[in-house]
Amino acid sequence: MALKAVIFDYGMVLSTAQEPQALAALKQITRLNDQAFDDHYWRHRHRYDLGDLNGTTFWQQIATDAALELTPAQIEQLIENDVLMWSTLNEAMLLWVQAVQDAGFKTAILSNMGEELLGYMRQEFGWLGRFDHHTWSCELRIAKPDPAIYRYTCEKLGVIPEDALFLDDKPENIAAAESIGLQAILFTNVEALQAELLNRGLLGTLPSPIIPVLR
């Protein structure tokens, strides 16, 4: 098997952890404590990613479940801060993406994504244009860990799963990728990625994700 492509998740791989100020704003507007907020936020997130909900209906559903009264202006603020919460980029990984692309590998983004964040990314992130393909769950109406979304991405890249490497931060998404034959690495940080690539004998085939610091 010859590695021909690398497929990247977006959230917590190409982006960093939730931006603290935006997260605090969401909790302040909803007046929910940490546990209650997390419970309500994630309960319907998969439907948002699938495109069954948009930003407005997502927050309206949370308001119904949590017995909140949210004004249209507050819902707009929630949507805006939710987008900002996932928009801080992992600059080290973006540098590695460019190195992988410059080395001649095909690249794709495969991400569970709501339409509001996707619209912001398309407007603000010019680097998206360097990828050979994007798979966004809200447009395809299929979301990870459904095996169909991995097969679709490989087909669009023109590679068989065994010839592609997939990076994601969630174990269930890694397991689903491996179930269709993808090589897959659970991403935590660039140092751990470097170690795993070395362990698998992929360094040299792929460039190093750790950029040397010039002194």
N, C-alpha and C positions, 0 to 999 in steps of 0.2 A: 504493500500500500504506500502510495506517495502522497504526502500531504500537499493539498492544492489550495485549501481555503481555510480561513478562520472566521468564525461567526461569533459576534459579541452580543451579549445582553447589554441594555443601556443602564437601567437603574442599579446603582451600587457596583457597577463595573466601569462604565464610561462616565458615570456620575458618582459623586461622593454621597455620604450619609445625608439624611434629611437636614436641611439648613435650619439651624436652631431658631432664628428669629421668625422665620415663616411658620414653623411648627408652633411656636409660642403664640403667634397671632391666631392661628386656627383654634387653639384651645381657649384663648381669651374670648373670641367671638362666640364659640359654642358654649362656653362656661362649663365644660366637661373636665373632670379630673383626668389624670394620665391614663388610668386603666379604662375608664368609661370611653374616653376618646378613641383609644386603640381598638377597643371592642367594636365600636360603631363604625370607625373608619374602614376597618378591614373586612367587615361583614359583607359589604356589597361591592368591594373594590373589584372583584373578578368580573362582576356584571358591567362595571364601568369600563374595564379593559376590553371586554367583549363587544362594547358598543351598544349594549342593551340600555345603558344609562349614559347621559351626558353630564357635564359638570353641574348643571342646574338640577336635574332629576336625582343625581347622586346625593347632593346635599339636602334636597328636599326629603329623600328617603331617610337620611340620618336624622333630620329634624323630626320626622314622624316617629321613628323608632325611639328616639331619646326624649320625646315630648317637649321639643324646643319650638319656640316661635322665632323664625328667621325672616327678616325683611328681604325684599329683592336686592337692596343695596348690600346687606350682609352676605347674601349668597354670592354676589359678585366679588366681594372681598375674600370670601372663602375660596372661590375658584382661583383668583389671582395668587393668593398665598400658597395654595396647593401646587400650582405650577412652579412658583419660585422655590418651593421646598425641594423640588427634584431637579433643579436647573444648575446646581453647582457642579462643575466638571472635574473629573479626575485627570488632571493635566499629564501626569506620568503615563497613564494608559493611552491618552490621545497621542502622545509622542510615540508610544509603541505601535499603535495602530498605523501611524504614518510609516514607521520603519518596516512593518509587515507588508504594507502596500508597496513601498519602494523596493522591497525584495522580490516582488512579482507575484505575491499570493492574492487570490481573490478574497474579498472581505464583504461581510454582510452584518447588518444589525437585525437581531431577532428579539423583539421586546413586547411585553404586555404593556399597553399604552392607552391612555384615554385621549380623546380628541383634542382637548384644550391644551394639554402639554405638548402634544404632537404639533399643533398649530404654532405654538411658541417656538419650538425647536426648529421648525422649517423656516421660520422668519429670522431667527437669531443665529443659528449654527451653520455657517457656510461649509464647515468641514464635513457635513453629512454628504455632500456631493462627491466626496472621494470614494465612497463605498460603492461596490458593484450592485448591491441590492439592499433594500430595506423591507423587513416584514413587520408590520404594525398590527397588533391584535385587533384594535378597534376597527380597522378597515377590512381585515380579512374575516372578521367575526369568528375567529378561532383564537384561543389563548393557550399558552403553556400552562400545564404540562401535556396538553393534547398532542399525541405523536404526529398528527396531521400537519401541525404548523412547522415542525422540523423537516418533514419530508418536502413540504412546499418550498421552504427556503433553499434546501439543497437542489431541488429541481430548477429553481430560478437562477441559482448560481451555476448550474450545469455541472455539478459534481455528485458523485455517490457519497452517502453518509460516511463511509469508511475513510474517505479522503479529506474529511473536514474536521477541524477542531472547534468545539463549542465551549464558550466561557459564560458562566452564570453564577450568581451568588446564592441560589436556592437549591438544596439537595434534591428536592422533588423534580426540579427542572433538569438537573444533571442526570438523574435516573431515567427520565423519559427520553432524553437525548441518547443515552447509551443503549436504550432498548431498541432503537432503530438502527444502531450501528455507528453512530457518531462517536468520535473520540471526544471526551468531555472533561473539563477541569472545573472544580468548585473554586470560584474566585473569592479571595479575602483581601489580598493586597499584592503589590508588585513583587515584594520579596518572596512571598509564598509561591507566587506564579513562577518566578525564576527557579526556585528549588524544584517545583513539580516538573517544569520543562526539562530541567537537567536530569531528574530522576527517570523521565520517560525517554531520554535520549533525543529530545527535540531541539535542544540548543545547538546551534550550528545550522540546523535546517531552518529554524526560525531565529530572528535576531533576538538579542537579549532585551528583556523589558526594563532592565535597570540601566539607565543612561549614566555613563561615567561622568564624574564631576571633574572638570578641568581645573588644575591649580597652577 
